[in-house]
Amino acid sequence: MNYQEIDGLKVPCIQISNNSEDDRPLGKYGRMAMEFLKEQNPQRFMILKMDGTLMEIMHKVQEEAVEKIEHITQEMLKMEPMPETEDIMEKTKHLNSLKSVAEEIVLNEVVYKVR
């Protein structure tokens, strides 16, 4: 085990995952996927956690979810373009409704999927 010295004390260098880059905080969809996996398939959750790949997989889920939401939202904007109005609230309402539909699709296809 490796140690680092902090204020005169030797502290073990502990990583959650095999890759220190994967120890960064998870986004909304990564956290949701991890909670779903923990509740629905606790054995798989523990296996991924023990072999150090849990965070890597959850970061991939986060990235995939964000990309798909953006892609689906853009496709929906082509079918239902922004209203021709100067009212910012109306435009925001339209975009938010499209994003919520895209998010619902992605939650079912990407986030709430057993890995």
C-alpha positions as CSV (number, residue, x, y, z in Angstrom):
1,M,0.0,0.0,0.0
2,N,1.2,3.5,-0.8
3,Y,1.2,6.3,1.8
4,Q,1.5,10.1,1.5
5,E,2.5,12.4,4.3
6,I,0.1,15.1,5.4
7,D,0.9,17.3,8.3
8,G,3.5,14.9,9.6
9,L,1.1,11.9,9.4
10,K,1.3,9.1,6.9
11,V,-2.1,8.5,5.3
12,P,-2.8,5.6,2.9
13,C,-3.5,6.6,-0.7
14,I,-7.0,5.1,-1.3
15,Q,-8.8,5.2,-4.6
16,I,-12.4,4.2,-5.2
17,S,-11.6,2.9,-8.7
18,N,-8.8,1.4,-10.6
19,N,-8.3,4.8,-12.5
20,S,-7.8,7.9,-10.4
21,E,-9.6,9.9,-13.2
22,D,-12.8,8.0,-12.4
23,D,-12.8,9.2,-8.8
24,R,-14.2,12.6,-9.8
25,P,-17.8,13.4,-8.7
26,L,-20.7,11.9,-10.7
27,G,-23.3,13.9,-12.4
28,K,-27.1,13.5,-12.0
29,Y,-27.5,10.6,-14.4
30,G,-24.5,8.7,-13.1
31,R,-25.8,9.0,-9.5
32,M,-29.3,7.8,-10.6
33,A,-27.8,4.8,-12.4
34,M,-25.7,3.9,-9.4
35,E,-28.7,4.1,-7.1
36,F,-30.8,2.0,-9.5
37,L,-28.1,-0.6,-9.7
38,K,-27.6,-0.7,-6.0
39,E,-31.3,-1.2,-5.4
40,Q,-32.2,-3.5,-8.3
41,N,-29.0,-5.6,-8.5
42,P,-27.0,-5.4,-5.3
43,Q,-24.8,-8.4,-6.2
44,R,-23.7,-6.8,-9.5
45,F,-23.2,-3.5,-7.6
46,M,-20.8,-5.1,-5.1
47,I,-18.9,-7.0,-7.9
48,L,-18.3,-3.7,-9.8
49,K,-17.4,-1.9,-6.6
50,M,-14.9,-4.6,-5.6
51,D,-13.2,-4.9,-8.9
52,G,-12.9,-1.1,-9.2
53,T,-15.0,-0.5,-12.3
54,L,-18.1,0.9,-10.8
55,M,-17.2,4.5,-11.1
56,E,-15.8,4.1,-14.7
57,I,-19.1,2.6,-15.8
58,M,-21.2,5.2,-14.0
59,H,-19.2,8.0,-15.7
60,K,-19.8,6.4,-19.1
61,V,-23.6,6.3,-18.2
62,Q,-23.4,10.0,-17.3
63,E,-21.7,10.9,-20.6
64,E,-24.0,8.8,-22.7
65,A,-27.1,10.2,-21.0
66,V,-26.1,13.8,-21.5
67,E,-25.1,13.2,-25.1
68,K,-28.4,11.4,-25.9
69,I,-30.5,14.1,-24.2
70,E,-28.8,16.8,-26.3
71,H,-29.2,14.8,-29.5
72,I,-32.9,13.9,-28.9
73,T,-33.6,17.5,-28.0
74,Q,-32.0,18.8,-31.2
75,E,-34.0,16.2,-33.2
76,M,-37.2,17.2,-31.5
77,L,-36.5,20.9,-32.2
78,K,-36.3,20.1,-35.9
79,M,-39.8,18.5,-35.7
80,E,-41.2,21.2,-33.3
81,P,-39.2,24.4,-33.9
82,M,-39.1,27.2,-31.4
83,P,-42.2,29.5,-31.4
84,E,-41.9,32.6,-33.5
85,T,-42.3,35.0,-30.6
86,E,-40.2,37.5,-28.7
87,D,-41.5,36.1,-25.4
88,I,-38.5,34.4,-23.7
89,M,-40.8,32.6,-21.2
90,E,-42.7,30.9,-24.1
91,K,-39.4,29.8,-25.7
92,T,-38.0,28.5,-22.4
93,K,-41.2,26.6,-21.7
94,H,-41.1,25.0,-25.2
95,L,-37.4,24.0,-24.8
96,N,-38.0,22.7,-21.2
97,S,-40.9,20.5,-22.4
98,L,-38.8,19.0,-25.1
99,K,-35.9,18.4,-22.7
100,S,-38.2,16.7,-20.2
101,V,-39.5,14.3,-22.9
102,A,-35.9,13.6,-24.0
103,E,-34.8,13.0,-20.4
104,E,-37.7,10.5,-19.9
105,I,-36.6,8.6,-22.9
106,V,-33.0,8.5,-21.8
107,L,-33.8,7.5,-18.3
108,N,-35.6,4.4,-19.6
109,E,-33.0,3.6,-22.3
110,V,-29.7,4.4,-20.6
111,V,-29.9,5.2,-16.9
112,Y,-32.4,2.5,-15.7
113,K,-30.7,-0.4,-17.4
114,V,-29.0,-3.2,-15.6
115,R,-25.3,-3.4,-16.4
